[in-house]
Amino acid sequence: LVLGIILVVGLVAAFLSLNHLVKTGVETVGPLITKTEVKLEGANLSPFSGRGELRGLFVGNPEGFKTPSAISVKGIKVNLKVKSVFSDVVHVESVEIDSPQVTFEGRIGGSNLKKLLENISAVAASDDSREASKKQPTEGGKKIKVDLITIKNARVNLSVTGMGGKAASVGLAEIQLKNVGIDENGVSTAELSRLVTSELL
């Protein structure tokens, strides 16, 4: 009975630690990739099924832009193969990004999303060169491959110089990315971020 109780307590502790580690990881690695503020409200992941959800993802704007955020997402559902977590390539079966709010702030010389993509692309290129020389990627050693990424119910809020302070909101059709990193035996976190941001743009 005592051993059973210890086991249950240990599993609960491991579960809580996992969610904390995911939140800490996102808020640590995110800014390295985007060069902006990145926050995550919380995570609820099961170490047994590989299913879970990330809540309240916030990606700030690059320096020089005035709108509060570039991207905010209420919920992201994830389904991964648990055993792959212990390998060099984490296999994610599906990622569903629901109702992201994307802010497009345009001005002479470019936009916040273009600058965000440039920041991410620079890190992704750096990781590619490190991989070629067999060094660890900037944001960690593991790579990721994803069977399906779905972005649905997305809205883009437009804020462009010359609109007299007015804003417009535009809905996007559903976006799907399939077999990401499958042929390359996985991609870095930065490269995955670059692909998703490119599709939004």
ZILINSUL-V215083 format. One record per run of one state. SS is the DSSP state (alpha for helix, beta for strand, coil for the rest). FROM is the first residue (numbers start at 1). LEN is the number of residues. If there is no record, write none. Layout:
BEGIN
ss: [SS/SS]
from: [FROM/FROM]
len: [LEN/LEN]
END
This chain:
BEGIN
ss: [coil/alpha/coil/beta/coil/beta/coil/beta/coil/alpha/coil/beta/coil/beta/coil/beta/alpha/coil/beta/coil/beta/coil/beta/coil/beta/coil/beta/coil/alpha/coil]
from: [1/2/35/38/46/51/60/71/81/82/87/89/99/101/108/110/112/133/143/153/155/161/168/172/175/181/187/188/189/201]
len: [1/33/3/8/5/9/11/10/1/5/2/10/2/7/2/2/21/10/10/2/6/7/4/3/6/6/1/1/12/1]
END
